[in-house]
């Protein structure tokens, strides 16, 4: 992957149901992904082997981690340990900046 990445040159993948994903950069051990949500869209509860830290760039989200829900807004963040159940409901149009370690190989299938 290039060292300098211009957001307006990075493909945005439509995941359906009001969610779009933009892979902003990655190495073998780290990945940054910008995820666009429309109000009411749901990132269904799931888990994965990756460490994750997510930053709320804009909007409001109900974030569920291990069956505990919190409302997070612009400027807030959350952390997820490997295999920890988590999900999100978008309460106002918004963007999450997700970081993963190691990179999400499953996101790169079409690249």
N, C-alpha and C positions, 0 to 999 in steps of 0.2 A: 504494500500500500504506500502511496505517496506520503512524503513528510508534510506537505502543505496541502490542505484540503479546503476547497471553497464550497460552502454549503449550497450555493445555487447551481453547482455542477454535479451534485450528488443525487442520484436517483432516489425518488421517494416511492416506496412500495405500498400499494393499497392492500391492506389486510382484510378489508371488508368491515361491515358493521360500525363504521365511523372511526376506524383506527388506521393510521398510516405510519410507516416506519422508514427512517433514514439512517443508514449505517454511516456514521461520521468518521470512523477510523478504528483500526485495530492492529494489534500485534498478536503473537502467539498467546501472550499472557493477559491481555487487556483489550476491552472493546468499549466504545462509546456509541450509543444509539439514541437518536432523537425520535420520540414517539408522539405523534399528533393525535389527539382525541377530540371527538365531537361530544357535546353534552349528551349524557345518557349512555354512551358507549361503555362496554365492560371488558376489562382485562380479567378473564375468568381465573378463579383460584387454581394455582398450579405450583409445581416445585421443579427445581433443576439442580444440577451439580455445582453450579456457579455461585461465587460470592457476588452480591449485587448491592450497589448503592445507587439510589435514584434521587434526583433533584427536581423539584417542581419549578419549572421555568415560568409557567403561567397557568391560570385556571385554578380550579378546586377539585380535589379528589377525595373519595372515601377509600382509604387504604386499609386492607385487612391483612394482618400477619398473625399466623397461629390463632385464628378465630377472634382476634382483638381488632376492632375497627377504630380508626382515628380520621378526622377530617384534616387534610393538609392543603395548604394554599401556596401561592407563589412565594418562593424563598425558603420553603421547608424541604426536608429530605427524609429518606428512610433507608434502612439497611436490611438486607436479607441474607441469612446464612445458607450454605448449601442444604438442599432438601427441605427448607423451611417453606411451608404452605403460605402463599401470598396472592393477592389479587387487588384490582382497583376498579372503582366505578367513577366515571367522570361526572362531576356535578355542574361544571361550567366548562365550555370549550377550553382546552388546555394542552400543554406540552410537558412531557416528562423527559428528562435527560437520564438515560439508564447507562450505568457502567457495569461491566461484567469481567470477572476474572475466574478462569481463563476466558478467551473469546468464545462466543456462541457459534460453534461450528454449524449448528442447525440453521442459523440465520444466513449462512453463506452458500447454501446449496445452489442457488440460482446465479451466483456470481461467476 
